[in-house]
Amino acid sequence: MTDNDLIQESPGAARVVSRSDVLVVGGGPSGLSAALAARRMGASVTLVERYPYLGGLASGGMVLVLDDMHNGDEVTVTGACMEMIERMAKLDLCMYPPVEERGASEALYRKWARWGAFDFRSQMKPPPIVMAAAFDPDGWKRVANEMIAEAGVNLRLHSWFSKAVVQDGRIRGVICETKEGRQALMAETVIDTTGDLDVAAAAGAAFSDGSYIVTTVFRLGGVDTEEAERFERESPEEWAKLDRAAKRLMGGSWDKWWLKTPLPGVVWCNCPHMIGLDGIKVADQTKADFEGRKRIYALLDYARASMPGFRNCFVVDVAPQLGVRQTRLLQGEYVVTKDDVMDRVHFQDTVARGRDYYTPYRSMLPKEVEGLVVAGRHYSATEAAQKMSREIPPCMSMGHAAGVAAALSAQSGTPLRHIDPAQICKHVRAQGGDPGDRPSANATFLEKAA
Ligand SMILES: Cc1cc2nc3c(=O)[nH]c(=O)nc-3n(C[C@H](O)[C@H](O)[C@H](O)COP(=O)(O)OP(=O)(O)OC[C@H]3O[C@@H](n4cnc5c(N)ncnc54)[C@H](O)[C@@H]3O)c2cc1C
C-alpha cells in the first residue's frame, strides 16, 4: 500500500448533540483550564475528550510533577493549576515544598529532590528547591471531575474528534466519532486543546511538524525508597555505577529516572527515552509501546536483582497514554522562538506565562481560520522553543487565557483576533490567574515583540 492507495468515503450526516457558546476539544491540562475559565465567564461550555477520563498527559500519560511554575521565589502559574494542587493536597494526593522549605541547602535537597521539586535548570550544586508539585494520576482525574461538575461544564467523554465543520473560513463546530455514531457539536467559538493540533490542522490552519523524545511512562511499586535514598547517600560511587547501568538498559532517561509519588512505595519513572518516532503515526505509536515495554521489563529484572531498595519491586502500570511531547505546532500570528523563551521576552499582548517566560496572544491564533483559538503544547512556537515552554503549568496558563478569550468573543460577537489582550488579562486576574501582564524584574522588552 502507498500513500496514494485511497478509497472514497460517502459524506454522511451527523446528529447535533450540543450547541454552546464555547466548545473545548481535548480534556488535558490546557482543556480543563480553558473550560473552567470560559464557564466562569458565564459562557455555556462543552468539553470533549476521546478517553474515559480528564487529564491528558497529566493523568493518562502519568506525567506526575507540575513544574516550570516558579521564577526564583515567585510562583508564576496560579489559577486552575494551583486550585488542582491545593485540592489534591487536601486528599493527600499531592506533595510540594512549603514556602519555608524552598531554597538551596544540602538538607532541603535531600528532603525534596526525589519529589522532583528542584530547579532542574540551575547550575548550583545542589540545585535550589522550588515550587513544584508531585501528584497522583487518579487524584487528578477525581479533582478534575469535581471541578468540571461544580462549574457546570457539559462534559462529553468517549468522543473522538475527527472533523472540523468550517464555513466561509470560520469554524462552526466539530464532528466526533462515538459508539453511537458520528456526532456534531456546534459552537460560537472553538478551542483546540488536543495537544496535536487536531482541530486547527483539520480546519486548514498552517502548522509545522515537530518531534521530540517519546516515552512509555511507568510506575514501580514495592520500592523501599528510604533504603534506596540511604544507599545513594552513603555509597555514592557504587550507587552511580548501578544507576548508570539502569539508564543504559533504558536507552536514555533524565538524571533522576525515578521520583517519589504520594503513594508509599510507588515511584514514578519518566523514562525510557525513545527517539525517531512520530507521535501521531500509528505504526510509530505501536512500535513505541513494544519497544518501551521491552526496556521497562529489562530494567525491572535488573533493579530487582541489583538495586538496593528495589528488590521487591513490581510494575504497577504503564501509562495508558503514550508520552508524546511534541507533534504538530501551529504556525500562527506569531511564532515564539527559543530566544524569546531564553531571553524572557515580554510581549505587549502577553496573556499567559510559564516559569520566567511569556506567551503572546498571537501565538494562540491561527492565521487562516476564524472562531478558533489554541492552547497547550501545540501552540505557535518553533520546535526548540516548545521544548522549553510546554510543561503542564504553562499549558494551563494558556488554557486560562484561551477560555476567557473564547467567552468574550462568543458573548460580544467580536472576532477572536480582535479581542483586546488587556481585557483577557483583566478577567484572568479576576479568576485568580497570572496572565503575565505584570512582567517580573528579569523580563526583557524588545521592540520587535511589540
Ligand atoms: C513523557 C513526558 C514527560 C513530561 N514531563 C513533564 C513534567 O515532568 N512536568 C510537566 O509539567 N510537564 C511535563 N511534560 C509535558 C506535559 O505533560 C505536556 O506538555 C502537557 O500535558 C500538555 O498539555 P495539553 O493540555 O496541551 O495536552 P495533552 O496533555 O496532550 O492533552 C490533550 C488532550 O486532548 C485529548 N485529545 C487529543 N486528540 C483528541 C481527539 N482527536 N479527540 C478528542 N480528544 C483528543 C487527549 O486525550 C488529551 O486528554 C511531559 C510530557 C511527556 C510526554
PDBQT file of the ligand as one rigid body, heavy atoms in Angstrom, charges set to zero:
ROOT
HETATM    1  C1  LIG A 501       6.884  11.718  28.993  1.00  0.00    +0.000 C 
HETATM    2  C2  LIG A 501       6.581  13.137  29.291  1.00  0.00    +0.000 A 
HETATM    3  C3  LIG A 501       7.131  13.736  30.413  1.00  0.00    +0.000 A 
HETATM    4  C4  LIG A 501       6.818  15.056  30.726  1.00  0.00    +0.000 A 
HETATM    5  N1  LIG A 501       7.301  15.592  31.892  1.00  0.00    +0.000 NA
HETATM    6  C5  LIG A 501       6.737  16.734  32.371  1.00  0.00    +0.000 A 
HETATM    7  C6  LIG A 501       6.959  17.127  33.717  1.00  0.00    +0.000 A 
HETATM    8  O1  LIG A 501       7.706  16.493  34.449  1.00  0.00    +0.000 OA
HETATM    9  N2  LIG A 501       6.296  18.218  34.160  1.00  0.00    +0.000 N 
HETATM   10  C7  LIG A 501       5.448  18.944  33.370  1.00  0.00    +0.000 A 
HETATM   11  O2  LIG A 501       4.835  19.910  33.869  1.00  0.00    +0.000 OA
HETATM   12  N3  LIG A 501       5.235  18.599  32.078  1.00  0.00    +0.000 NA
HETATM   13  C8  LIG A 501       5.847  17.507  31.574  1.00  0.00    +0.000 A 
HETATM   14  N4  LIG A 501       5.585  17.082  30.294  1.00  0.00    +0.000 N 
HETATM   15  C9  LIG A 501       4.824  17.963  29.368  1.00  0.00    +0.000 C 
HETATM   16  C10 LIG A 501       3.328  17.951  29.604  1.00  0.00    +0.000 C 
HETATM   17  O3  LIG A 501       2.868  16.700  30.057  1.00  0.00    +0.000 OA
HETATM   18  C11 LIG A 501       2.544  18.316  28.353  1.00  0.00    +0.000 C 
HETATM   19  O4  LIG A 501       3.184  19.286  27.579  1.00  0.00    +0.000 OA
HETATM   20  C12 LIG A 501       1.149  18.822  28.774  1.00  0.00    +0.000 C 
HETATM   21  O5  LIG A 501       0.420  17.761  29.375  1.00  0.00    +0.000 OA
HETATM   22  C13 LIG A 501       0.401  19.351  27.589  1.00  0.00    +0.000 C 
HETATM   23  O6  LIG A 501      -0.914  19.625  27.955  1.00  0.00    +0.000 OA
HETATM   24  P1  LIG A 501      -2.030  19.801  26.831  1.00  0.00    +0.000 P 
HETATM   25  O7  LIG A 501      -3.309  20.018  27.527  1.00  0.00    +0.000 OA
HETATM   26  O8  LIG A 501      -1.544  20.801  25.850  1.00  0.00    +0.000 OA
HETATM   27  O9  LIG A 501      -2.016  18.417  26.030  1.00  0.00    +0.000 OA
HETATM   28  P2  LIG A 501      -2.278  16.910  26.484  1.00  0.00    +0.000 P 
HETATM   29  O10 LIG A 501      -1.852  16.689  27.891  1.00  0.00    +0.000 OA
HETATM   30  O11 LIG A 501      -1.685  16.079  25.425  1.00  0.00    +0.000 OA
HETATM   31  O12 LIG A 501      -3.874  16.789  26.448  1.00  0.00    +0.000 OA
HETATM   32  C14 LIG A 501      -4.557  16.723  25.225  1.00  0.00    +0.000 C 
HETATM   33  C15 LIG A 501      -5.939  16.133  25.479  1.00  0.00    +0.000 C 
HETATM   34  O13 LIG A 501      -6.681  16.126  24.269  1.00  0.00    +0.000 OA
HETATM   35  C16 LIG A 501      -7.253  14.837  24.066  1.00  0.00    +0.000 C 
HETATM   36  N5  LIG A 501      -7.356  14.609  22.628  1.00  0.00    +0.000 N 
HETATM   37  C17 LIG A 501      -6.334  14.558  21.732  1.00  0.00    +0.000 A 
HETATM   38  N6  LIG A 501      -6.800  14.317  20.493  1.00  0.00    +0.000 NA
HETATM   39  C18 LIG A 501      -8.152  14.217  20.612  1.00  0.00    +0.000 A 
HETATM   40  C19 LIG A 501      -9.187  13.974  19.678  1.00  0.00    +0.000 A 
HETATM   41  N7  LIG A 501      -8.921  13.773  18.376  1.00  0.00    +0.000 N 
HETATM   42  N8  LIG A 501     -10.466  13.938  20.128  1.00  0.00    +0.000 NA
HETATM   43  C20 LIG A 501     -10.747  14.136  21.441  1.00  0.00    +0.000 A 
HETATM   44  N9  LIG A 501      -9.795  14.362  22.382  1.00  0.00    +0.000 NA
HETATM   45  C21 LIG A 501      -8.500  14.410  21.962  1.00  0.00    +0.000 A 
HETATM   46  C22 LIG A 501      -6.257  13.885  24.713  1.00  0.00    +0.000 C 
HETATM   47  O14 LIG A 501      -6.812  12.623  25.002  1.00  0.00    +0.000 OA
HETATM   48  C23 LIG A 501      -5.872  14.685  25.955  1.00  0.00    +0.000 C 
HETATM   49  O15 LIG A 501      -6.772  14.488  27.012  1.00  0.00    +0.000 OA
HETATM   50  C24 LIG A 501       5.945  15.784  29.887  1.00  0.00    +0.000 A 
HETATM   51  C25 LIG A 501       5.410  15.190  28.746  1.00  0.00    +0.000 A 
HETATM   52  C26 LIG A 501       5.724  13.873  28.455  1.00  0.00    +0.000 A 
HETATM   53  C27 LIG A 501       5.120  13.237  27.244  1.00  0.00    +0.000 C 
ENDROOT
TORSDOF 0
